Amino acid sequence: MELISATPVRHPGRWVGVAVIVLACILLIQSLATNPNYHWDTVATYILDVHVVQAVGWTLLLTVASMILATALAVALALMRVSENPVFQWTSWAWVWFFRGTPVYTQLVFWGLVAVLYPKITLGVPFGPELLQFDTQDLITAGVAALLGLGLNESAYLAEIFRAGLKSVGAGQMEAAEALGLRKSKIMWRIVLPQAMRVIIPPTGNEAIGMLKTTSLVLAIPFTMDLTFVTNSAANRLYLPIPLLIVAASWYLLITSILMVGQHFIERHYGKGFDGRILAPTDSALEGRR
């Protein structure tokens, strides 16, 4: 029996696409290397400048603290949203409605000006005597205002992500656990959350990366120790905005890359055993959008 001599299908369009991409990369590298307006000497001077490195640390601290605050609030809001108590449900809905419906920049400006609206913060009996009194400017500093503005805004988005994760677990599993006599708290921590994490982790990782870049908006307060503020100040002093923008962008890209690697390993851990598939690093952003 004579074997069929199959001719492989040719794809000339692929080679044309590859050639276009390679040519574009060569032109980009040539432009970056030969254009003096990038001022790479200034980039090299400031990329590891002590003030820039300190600003990176403050940016990371603000990102982590804001995500911790947002996560704690989001868990409570998600549990309230799936509660059978209508007061909890409507309170959670109103919170999400307000903080998702107003721009984060507007919220940051509000927290920066809260001392104008409330010069004093008092604790006491309603319509009765005041027990404690604080100056708002001493209590809500620029850092605290930045933390509240970012954390409260992010909690609304994370609450919806967590609620979707909780809803992704079949009701039959919870009913079976209740039939076995397990307490609702144990059902939530031992059965629901471990399965919900597979749905929660990808978009939460994306939100963490988004939070890192959203910290650049704390200029509105103003919080003067973040990366964007420090590099902008140096750019205004040198009259060279482009190289300092490259410095800031390089640090943001480095931190984002590290966060993406961590997100990949967390996703792989919680994705074990699901359809025999483990997410690749490039799947993270796509999964978060679905």
One Martini backbone bead per residue (centre of mass of N, CA, C, O) as a GRO file, in nm:
protein
  290
    1MET     BB    1   0.095   0.038   0.025
    2GLU     BB    2   0.067   0.364  -0.050
    3LEU     BB    3   0.182   0.646   0.068
    4ILE     BB    4   0.095   0.953   0.162
    5SER     BB    5   0.199   1.269   0.031
    6ALA     BB    6   0.212   1.523   0.243
    7THR     BB    7   0.149   1.871   0.237
    8PRO     BB    8   0.222   2.123   0.402
    9VAL     BB    9   0.092   2.398   0.533
   10ARG     BB   10   0.113   2.720   0.442
   11HIS     BB   11   0.226   3.039   0.624
   12PRO     BB   12   0.302   3.342   0.511
   13GLY     BB   13   0.174   3.538   0.718
   14ARG     BB   14   0.355   3.469   0.958
   15TRP     BB   15   0.626   3.570   0.838
   16VAL     BB   16   0.534   3.857   0.801
   17GLY     BB   17   0.473   3.914   1.099
   18VAL     BB   18   0.756   3.854   1.205
   19ALA     BB   19   0.903   4.069   1.036
   20VAL     BB   20   0.753   4.313   1.151
   21ILE     BB   21   0.830   4.272   1.448
   22VAL     BB   22   1.139   4.274   1.415
   23LEU     BB   23   1.156   4.553   1.283
   24ALA     BB   24   1.024   4.709   1.517
   25CYS     BB   25   1.236   4.632   1.731
   26ILE     BB   26   1.482   4.754   1.591
   27LEU     BB   27   1.375   5.045   1.576
   28LEU     BB   28   1.336   5.081   1.881
   29ILE     BB   29   1.628   5.031   1.969
   30GLN     BB   30   1.753   5.253   1.798
   31SER     BB   31   1.594   5.487   1.926
   32LEU     BB   32   1.688   5.443   2.222
   33ALA     BB   33   2.007   5.461   2.153
   34THR     BB   34   2.007   5.751   1.967
   35ASN     BB   35   1.826   5.926   2.147
   36PRO     BB   36   1.904   6.204   2.347
   37ASN     BB   37   1.615   6.268   2.490
   38TYR     BB   38   1.635   6.037   2.714
   39HIS     BB   39   1.871   6.054   2.910
   40TRP     BB   40   2.037   5.796   3.032
   41ASP     BB   41   2.217   5.930   3.246
   42THR     BB   42   1.980   6.017   3.429
   43VAL     BB   43   1.862   5.742   3.473
   44ALA     BB   44   2.118   5.619   3.608
   45THR     BB   45   2.123   5.823   3.847
   46TYR     BB   46   1.800   5.773   3.954
   47ILE     BB   47   1.728   5.464   3.982
   48LEU     BB   48   1.921   5.460   4.276
   49ASP     BB   49   1.815   5.671   4.434
   50VAL     BB   50   1.743   5.723   4.759
   51HIS     BB   51   1.462   5.860   4.715
   52VAL     BB   52   1.348   5.652   4.521
   53VAL     BB   53   1.376   5.402   4.700
   54GLN     BB   54   1.201   5.511   4.929
   55ALA     BB   55   0.948   5.547   4.750
   56VAL     BB   56   0.913   5.250   4.688
   57GLY     BB   57   0.862   5.164   4.979
   58TRP     BB   58   0.607   5.341   5.022
   59THR     BB   59   0.444   5.221   4.792
   60LEU     BB   60   0.438   4.932   4.900
   61LEU     BB   61   0.314   4.995   5.175
   62LEU     BB   62   0.052   5.123   5.064
   63THR     BB   63  -0.041   4.879   4.903
   64VAL     BB   64  -0.055   4.667   5.129
   65ALA     BB   65  -0.234   4.823   5.331
   66SER     BB   66  -0.475   4.867   5.138
   67MET     BB   67  -0.528   4.562   5.080
   68ILE     BB   68  -0.586   4.479   5.370
   69LEU     BB   69  -0.823   4.666   5.418
   70ALA     BB   70  -0.992   4.575   5.171
   71THR     BB   71  -1.013   4.274   5.242
   72ALA     BB   72  -1.153   4.296   5.515
   73LEU     BB   73  -1.402   4.450   5.405
   74ALA     BB   74  -1.482   4.251   5.174
   75VAL     BB   75  -1.552   4.008   5.343
   76ALA     BB   76  -1.779   4.143   5.500
   77LEU     BB   77  -1.946   4.234   5.251
   78ALA     BB   78  -1.990   3.954   5.124
   79LEU     BB   79  -2.133   3.825   5.370
   80MET     BB   80  -2.361   4.035   5.375
   81ARG     BB   81  -2.468   3.983   5.082
   82VAL     BB   82  -2.530   3.658   5.155
   83SER     BB   83  -2.721   3.726   5.354
   84GLU     BB   84  -3.048   3.711   5.511
   85ASN     BB   85  -3.008   4.002   5.591
   86PRO     BB   86  -3.131   4.298   5.467
   87VAL     BB   87  -2.947   4.504   5.604
   88PHE     BB   88  -2.680   4.385   5.510
   89GLN     BB   89  -2.736   4.387   5.208
   90TRP     BB   90  -2.789   4.700   5.174
   91THR     BB   91  -2.525   4.799   5.295
   92SER     BB   92  -2.338   4.663   5.092
   93TRP     BB   93  -2.461   4.785   4.838
   94ALA     BB   94  -2.414   5.086   4.909
   95TRP     BB   95  -2.110   5.073   4.930
   96VAL     BB   96  -2.053   4.977   4.641
   97TRP     BB   97  -2.204   5.200   4.493
   98PHE     BB   98  -2.035   5.441   4.594
   99PHE     BB   99  -1.725   5.343   4.548
  100ARG     BB  100  -1.779   5.273   4.238
  101GLY     BB  101  -1.928   5.559   4.149
  102THR     BB  102  -1.659   5.698   4.239
  103PRO     BB  103  -1.376   5.844   4.205
  104VAL     BB  104  -1.070   5.803   4.345
  105TYR     BB  105  -0.976   6.095   4.327
  106THR     BB  106  -1.215   6.217   4.479
  107GLN     BB  107  -1.169   6.060   4.742
  108LEU     BB  108  -0.884   6.168   4.798
  109VAL     BB  109  -0.962   6.465   4.818
  110PHE     BB  110  -1.152   6.432   5.054
  111TRP     BB  111  -0.941   6.319   5.259
  112GLY     BB  112  -0.757   6.574   5.231
  113LEU     BB  113  -1.030   6.767   5.329
  114VAL     BB  114  -1.159   6.667   5.605
  115ALA     BB  115  -1.057   6.898   5.798
  116VAL     BB  116  -1.251   7.112   5.680
  117LEU     BB  117  -1.518   6.964   5.756
  118TYR     BB  118  -1.358   6.824   6.022
  119PRO     BB  119  -1.172   6.961   6.265
  120LYS     BB  120  -1.330   6.771   6.465
  121ILE     BB  121  -1.315   6.470   6.671
  122THR     BB  122  -1.583   6.312   6.841
  123LEU     BB  123  -1.660   6.145   7.156
  124GLY     BB  124  -1.998   6.037   7.249
  125VAL     BB  125  -2.308   6.133   7.324
  126PRO     BB  126  -2.580   6.173   7.165
  127PHE     BB  127  -2.672   6.489   7.244
  128GLY     BB  128  -2.424   6.505   7.442
  129PRO     BB  129  -2.152   6.451   7.587
  130GLU     BB  130  -1.805   6.490   7.557
  131LEU     BB  131  -1.524   6.275   7.588
  132LEU     BB  132  -1.369   6.310   7.308
  133GLN     BB  133  -1.093   6.497   7.137
  134PHE     BB  134  -0.982   6.568   6.795
  135ASP     BB  135  -0.759   6.649   6.563
  136THR     BB  136  -0.777   6.581   6.236
  137GLN     BB  137  -0.481   6.641   6.144
  138ASP     BB  138  -0.357   6.441   6.359
  139LEU     BB  139  -0.520   6.179   6.270
  140ILE     BB  140  -0.535   6.265   5.950
  141THR     BB  141  -0.304   6.208   5.760
  142ALA     BB  142  -0.170   6.162   5.459
  143GLY     BB  143  -0.134   5.854   5.493
  144VAL     BB  144  -0.417   5.791   5.601
  145ALA     BB  145  -0.574   5.911   5.364
  146ALA     BB  146  -0.455   5.724   5.150
  147LEU     BB  147  -0.546   5.459   5.279
  148LEU     BB  148  -0.851   5.518   5.281
  149GLY     BB  149  -0.897   5.585   4.983
  150LEU     BB  150  -0.790   5.313   4.868
  151GLY     BB  151  -0.927   5.095   5.052
  152LEU     BB  152  -1.229   5.170   5.018
  153ASN     BB  153  -1.243   5.152   4.714
  154GLU     BB  154  -1.136   4.854   4.684
  155SER     BB  155  -1.354   4.703   4.854
  156ALA     BB  156  -1.580   4.709   4.641
  157TYR     BB  157  -1.440   4.523   4.432
  158LEU     BB  158  -1.368   4.283   4.616
  159ALA     BB  159  -1.656   4.214   4.706
  160GLU     BB  160  -1.747   4.110   4.425
  161ILE     BB  161  -1.534   3.891   4.397
  162PHE     BB  162  -1.607   3.732   4.654
  163ARG     BB  163  -1.902   3.682   4.585
  164ALA     BB  164  -1.846   3.520   4.329
  165GLY     BB  165  -1.686   3.298   4.472
  166LEU     BB  166  -1.912   3.201   4.663
  167LYS     BB  167  -2.122   3.143   4.425
  168SER     BB  168  -1.945   2.910   4.279
  169VAL     BB  169  -2.047   2.737   4.501
  170GLY     BB  170  -2.236   2.487   4.555
  171ALA     BB  171  -2.520   2.440   4.743
  172GLY     BB  172  -2.496   2.130   4.792
  173GLN     BB  173  -2.246   2.137   4.977
  174MET     BB  174  -2.375   2.295   5.211
  175GLU     BB  175  -2.611   2.103   5.260
  176ALA     BB  176  -2.438   1.856   5.326
  177ALA     BB  177  -2.288   1.982   5.566
  178GLU     BB  178  -2.543   2.041   5.735
  179ALA     BB  179  -2.634   1.738   5.748
  180LEU     BB  180  -2.359   1.671   5.922
  181GLY     BB  181  -2.342   1.923   6.144
  182LEU     BB  182  -2.208   2.172   6.049
  183ARG     BB  183  -2.095   2.467   6.086
  184LYS     BB  184  -2.098   2.760   5.918
  185SER     BB  185  -1.805   2.842   5.972
  186LYS     BB  186  -1.679   2.570   5.877
  187ILE     BB  187  -1.796   2.569   5.596
  188MET     BB  188  -1.656   2.827   5.501
  189TRP     BB  189  -1.346   2.744   5.571
  190ARG     BB  190  -1.349   2.426   5.453
  191ILE     BB  191  -1.532   2.453   5.174
  192VAL     BB  192  -1.578   2.729   5.030
  193LEU     BB  193  -1.307   2.893   5.018
  194PRO     BB  194  -1.113   2.687   4.879
  195GLN     BB  195  -1.290   2.699   4.613
  196ALA     BB  196  -1.311   3.015   4.572
  197MET     BB  197  -1.008   3.088   4.523
  198ARG     BB  198  -0.995   3.018   4.221
  199VAL     BB  199  -1.174   3.279   4.156
  200ILE     BB  200  -1.035   3.509   4.330
  201ILE     BB  201  -0.728   3.538   4.266
  202PRO     BB  202  -0.694   3.663   3.980
  203PRO     BB  203  -0.848   3.940   4.027
  204THR     BB  204  -0.690   4.016   4.284
  205GLY     BB  205  -0.416   4.040   4.149
  206ASN     BB  206  -0.501   4.266   3.958
  207GLU     BB  207  -0.578   4.466   4.185
  208ALA     BB  208  -0.296   4.488   4.309
  209ILE     BB  209  -0.164   4.605   4.057
  210GLY     BB  210  -0.357   4.846   4.038
  211MET     BB  211  -0.285   4.967   4.315
  212LEU     BB  212   0.006   5.038   4.258
  213LYS     BB  213  -0.078   5.255   4.034
  214THR     BB  214  -0.287   5.422   4.208
  215THR     BB  215  -0.077   5.561   4.401
  216SER     BB  216  -0.022   5.804   4.202
  217LEU     BB  217  -0.292   5.969   4.314
  218VAL     BB  218  -0.181   6.088   4.599
  219LEU     BB  219  -0.133   6.381   4.501
  220ALA     BB  220  -0.423   6.486   4.600
  221ILE     BB  221  -0.368   6.535   4.913
  222PRO     BB  222  -0.065   6.517   4.973
  223PHE     BB  223   0.163   6.251   4.904
  224THR     BB  224   0.532   6.288   4.929
  225MET     BB  225   0.653   5.956   4.914
  226ASP     BB  226   0.602   5.866   4.643
  227LEU     BB  227   0.716   5.789   4.335
  228THR     BB  228   0.576   6.006   4.161
  229PHE     BB  229   0.646   6.255   4.330
  230VAL     BB  230   0.956   6.230   4.331
  231THR     BB  231   1.000   6.227   4.019
  232ASN     BB  232   0.853   6.494   3.963
  233SER     BB  233   1.037   6.672   4.133
  234ALA     BB  234   1.296   6.611   3.974
  235ALA     BB  235   1.189   6.703   3.699
  236ASN     BB  236   1.131   7.002   3.784
  237ARG     BB  237   1.429   7.061   3.866
  238LEU     BB  238   1.561   6.962   3.570
  239TYR     BB  239   1.376   6.970   3.314
  240LEU     BB  240   1.329   6.625   3.297
  241PRO     BB  241   1.070   6.417   3.244
  242ILE     BB  242   1.145   6.158   3.085
  243PRO     BB  243   1.363   6.011   3.261
  244LEU     BB  244   1.175   6.002   3.519
  245LEU     BB  245   0.956   5.831   3.388
  246ILE     BB  246   1.139   5.588   3.338
  247VAL     BB  247   1.203   5.532   3.631
  248ALA     BB  248   0.914   5.480   3.726
  249ALA     BB  249   0.839   5.261   3.515
  250SER     BB  250   1.059   5.058   3.595
  251TRP     BB  251   0.960   5.005   3.884
  252TYR     BB  252   0.673   4.918   3.816
  253LEU     BB  253   0.756   4.678   3.636
  254LEU     BB  254   0.913   4.519   3.848
  255ILE     BB  255   0.686   4.484   4.058
  256THR     BB  256   0.476   4.359   3.871
  257SER     BB  257   0.639   4.108   3.796
  258ILE     BB  258   0.653   3.993   4.083
  259LEU     BB  259   0.346   3.974   4.127
  260MET     BB  260   0.290   3.779   3.888
  261VAL     BB  261   0.453   3.544   3.996
  262GLY     BB  262   0.298   3.511   4.263
  263GLN     BB  263   0.022   3.468   4.130
  264HIS     BB  264   0.087   3.209   3.978
  265PHE     BB  265   0.146   3.025   4.229
  266ILE     BB  266  -0.126   3.063   4.365
  267GLU     BB  267  -0.300   2.959   4.134
  268ARG     BB  268  -0.168   2.677   4.117
  269HIS     BB  269  -0.249   2.586   4.398
  270TYR     BB  270  -0.574   2.635   4.365
  271GLY     BB  271  -0.583   2.471   4.068
  272LYS     BB  272  -0.567   2.198   4.168
  273GLY     BB  273  -0.775   1.957   4.010
  274PHE     BB  274  -0.883   2.148   3.776
  275ASP     BB  275  -0.924   1.993   3.488
  276GLY     BB  276  -0.609   1.938   3.481
  277ARG     BB  277  -0.534   2.249   3.525
  278ILE     BB  278  -0.270   2.495   3.486
  279LEU     BB  279  -0.185   2.801   3.508
  280ALA     BB  280  -0.046   3.036   3.332
  281PRO     BB  281   0.093   3.339   3.351
  282THR     BB  282  -0.079   3.454   3.095
  283ASP     BB  283  -0.373   3.380   3.223
  284SER     BB  284  -0.440   3.584   3.447
  285ALA     BB  285  -0.568   3.826   3.299
  286LEU     BB  286  -0.789   3.664   3.154
  287GLU     BB  287  -0.931   3.547   3.406
  288GLY     BB  288  -1.000   3.832   3.532
  289ARG     BB  289  -1.204   3.911   3.277
  290ARG     BB  290  -1.435   3.672   3.295
   0.00000   0.00000   0.00000
